[in-house]
Amino acid sequence: MRTTVGIIGAGPAGLLLARLLHDAGIDSVVLEGRDREYVEHRQRAGILEQGTVDVLRAAGAGERLDREGLRHDGIELRFDRKRHRVDFPALTGGRSVTVYAQTEVCKDLIALQLADGGPLLFEAEALEVEGADTDHPRVRFRHAGREDVLDCDYVVGCDGFWGVARNAIPAELTRVFERSYPYAWLGILADVAPSHDELVYARHERGFALLSMRSPSVSRLYLQVEEGADAEKWSDDDIWGELERRFETEDGWRLERGPITQKSVTPMRSYVHEPMRYGRLFLAGDAAHIVPPTGAKGLNLAVGDVVTFARALTYKKETGSEERLDAYSATCLRRVWQAERFSYDMTSLLHRAPDATPFEGRLQLARLERIATSRAAETDLAEAYTGFPFDEQGDERG
Ligand SMILES: Cc1cc2nc3c(=O)[nH]c(=O)nc-3n(C[C@H](O)[C@H](O)[C@H](O)COP(=O)(O)OP(=O)(O)OC[C@H]3O[C@@H](n4cnc5c(N)ncnc54)[C@H](O)[C@@H]3O)c2cc1C
């Protein structure tokens, strides 16, 4: 089998990249280790930055997103039983975010790809990338019970944190930056209308809580729990009780309960693999970086990476110049590190570390008060939350 771009992984990064290349007249093959059902139902991200929405629309995946996505013009910060709303458009010159589940983004992109795109092979597990530093990289993979080889001009590893692509980058050229956090998130899906029409980020002495949503009738809620916690040990009653305590306000706001349809625990990690390119192998999305979910940046970063790659390869096709491909890693990493910083800040602002001192607790409150009373501090949060520019220099002053 032969193609111009071999894409490993059909998460949001790989699927969107296949569309962007298709639209640019560049052929690709996507290899996905799992089956379609699994990819379409894996519950994960839900907040799309304005730039992500614009890219999905331009790629032809905007129709259902525009119909069913929920535009959000702000978030609420909750601390000391008080509420503070951050108004995104007022602080950022009109930017907002959209709530539309990653599962739906994947379904839309898969349908487009199968309708008129290049091959998308499910249950095709990449085993190894060979010859990344040559002009003819290859992906060895297993599909339908036998091994095969995909010959490519370029390989893009969109295979997530547990993928194989980045193993092809020699260890002596690699630097890894990481941090794990001494707590995790217990996430639930519940068949009940969201109790608030925007996301609520709560900082509480007992730990962090987040109210989010998937649709007007499905709530997504998270609780900070101890690292390694077992979701099944939490009864539904315990979960609702703990959420109620952490979201409690002095004005009598109420959290509506409903049947819990799914529970899972997510570890919290920050991770960056540098560089994001080696020869003709490029890494995109979670294959190269992980952020704790507090800042809602993971999927959006993945989109930024593949947009940068698709633009760079299109530029090469049109001009013959490799300049933008050469700049790929540095261009992406500028944005990645801004998202790492923001996700780290949001996480440490809102969570209670097991060894936190009363002094640190007071500092968190002082930082939250600062956001609630200083337009500059609030603007910094709003700009980062609604998204950093894709493949520019990062200077937003215009
Ligand atoms: C609970 C949770 C909540 C989150 N909330 C948000 C949020 O609100 N906003 C946000 O932006 N982000 C969020 N994220 C992060 C976001 O889901 C990820 O950043 C995003 O999925 C990254 O997309 P990706 O395509 O890079 O990787 P993935 O989605 O991990 O896709 C990688 C794909 O590669 C496949 N694969 C792996 N190995 C191989 C192989 N050897 N061969 C072939 N295929 C392979 C996998 O099966 C998978 O389909 C959240 C994550 C979690 C866990």
PDBQT file of the ligand as one rigid body, heavy atoms in Angstrom, charges set to zero:
ROOT
HETATM    1  C1  LIG A 401     -12.022  12.890  30.682  1.00  0.00    +0.000 C 
HETATM    2  C2  LIG A 401     -11.373  13.779  29.637  1.00  0.00    +0.000 A 
HETATM    3  C3  LIG A 401     -11.910  15.038  29.416  1.00  0.00    +0.000 A 
HETATM    4  C4  LIG A 401     -11.341  15.863  28.454  1.00  0.00    +0.000 A 
HETATM    5  N1  LIG A 401     -11.896  17.112  28.252  1.00  0.00    +0.000 NA
HETATM    6  C5  LIG A 401     -11.393  17.895  27.277  1.00  0.00    +0.000 A 
HETATM    7  C6  LIG A 401     -12.018  19.157  26.931  1.00  0.00    +0.000 A 
HETATM    8  O1  LIG A 401     -13.042  19.560  27.523  1.00  0.00    +0.000 OA
HETATM    9  N2  LIG A 401     -11.486  19.892  25.931  1.00  0.00    +0.000 N 
HETATM   10  C7  LIG A 401     -10.380  19.453  25.235  1.00  0.00    +0.000 A 
HETATM   11  O2  LIG A 401      -9.942  20.166  24.322  1.00  0.00    +0.000 OA
HETATM   12  N3  LIG A 401      -9.774  18.281  25.523  1.00  0.00    +0.000 NA
HETATM   13  C8  LIG A 401     -10.248  17.475  26.509  1.00  0.00    +0.000 A 
HETATM   14  N4  LIG A 401      -9.662  16.250  26.749  1.00  0.00    +0.000 N 
HETATM   15  C9  LIG A 401      -8.510  15.816  25.955  1.00  0.00    +0.000 C 
HETATM   16  C10 LIG A 401      -8.890  15.291  24.594  1.00  0.00    +0.000 C 
HETATM   17  O3  LIG A 401      -9.865  14.295  24.698  1.00  0.00    +0.000 OA
HETATM   18  C11 LIG A 401      -7.650  14.769  23.879  1.00  0.00    +0.000 C 
HETATM   19  O4  LIG A 401      -6.660  15.757  23.930  1.00  0.00    +0.000 OA
HETATM   20  C12 LIG A 401      -7.940  14.398  22.426  1.00  0.00    +0.000 C 
HETATM   21  O5  LIG A 401      -8.648  13.180  22.372  1.00  0.00    +0.000 OA
HETATM   22  C13 LIG A 401      -6.651  14.265  21.618  1.00  0.00    +0.000 C 
HETATM   23  O6  LIG A 401      -6.943  13.796  20.332  1.00  0.00    +0.000 OA
HETATM   24  P1  LIG A 401      -5.891  12.917  19.526  1.00  0.00    +0.000 P 
HETATM   25  O7  LIG A 401      -6.533  12.631  18.222  1.00  0.00    +0.000 OA
HETATM   26  O8  LIG A 401      -4.563  13.560  19.577  1.00  0.00    +0.000 OA
HETATM   27  O9  LIG A 401      -5.709  11.587  20.384  1.00  0.00    +0.000 OA
HETATM   28  P2  LIG A 401      -6.795  10.394  20.772  1.00  0.00    +0.000 P 
HETATM   29  O10 LIG A 401      -8.131  11.001  20.846  1.00  0.00    +0.000 OA
HETATM   30  O11 LIG A 401      -6.183   9.747  21.910  1.00  0.00    +0.000 OA
HETATM   31  O12 LIG A 401      -6.735   9.492  19.473  1.00  0.00    +0.000 OA
HETATM   32  C14 LIG A 401      -5.660   8.634  19.195  1.00  0.00    +0.000 C 
HETATM   33  C15 LIG A 401      -6.163   7.491  18.347  1.00  0.00    +0.000 C 
HETATM   34  O13 LIG A 401      -5.074   6.674  17.955  1.00  0.00    +0.000 OA
HETATM   35  C16 LIG A 401      -5.437   5.326  18.084  1.00  0.00    +0.000 C 
HETATM   36  N5  LIG A 401      -4.198   4.539  18.234  1.00  0.00    +0.000 N 
HETATM   37  C17 LIG A 401      -3.376   4.459  19.309  1.00  0.00    +0.000 A 
HETATM   38  N6  LIG A 401      -2.337   3.641  19.070  1.00  0.00    +0.000 NA
HETATM   39  C18 LIG A 401      -2.503   3.199  17.787  1.00  0.00    +0.000 A 
HETATM   40  C19 LIG A 401      -1.763   2.324  16.967  1.00  0.00    +0.000 A 
HETATM   41  N7  LIG A 401      -0.632   1.736  17.401  1.00  0.00    +0.000 N 
HETATM   42  N8  LIG A 401      -2.202   2.074  15.715  1.00  0.00    +0.000 NA
HETATM   43  C20 LIG A 401      -3.349   2.655  15.243  1.00  0.00    +0.000 A 
HETATM   44  N9  LIG A 401      -4.100   3.486  15.993  1.00  0.00    +0.000 NA
HETATM   45  C21 LIG A 401      -3.672   3.765  17.251  1.00  0.00    +0.000 A 
HETATM   46  C22 LIG A 401      -6.345   5.289  19.294  1.00  0.00    +0.000 C 
HETATM   47  O14 LIG A 401      -7.188   4.153  19.304  1.00  0.00    +0.000 OA
HETATM   48  C23 LIG A 401      -7.122   6.585  19.107  1.00  0.00    +0.000 C 
HETATM   49  O15 LIG A 401      -8.304   6.404  18.356  1.00  0.00    +0.000 OA
HETATM   50  C24 LIG A 401     -10.207  15.400  27.706  1.00  0.00    +0.000 A 
HETATM   51  C25 LIG A 401      -9.669  14.138  27.929  1.00  0.00    +0.000 A 
HETATM   52  C26 LIG A 401     -10.252  13.317  28.886  1.00  0.00    +0.000 A 
HETATM   53  C27 LIG A 401      -9.657  11.935  29.109  1.00  0.00    +0.000 C 
ENDROOT
TORSDOF 0
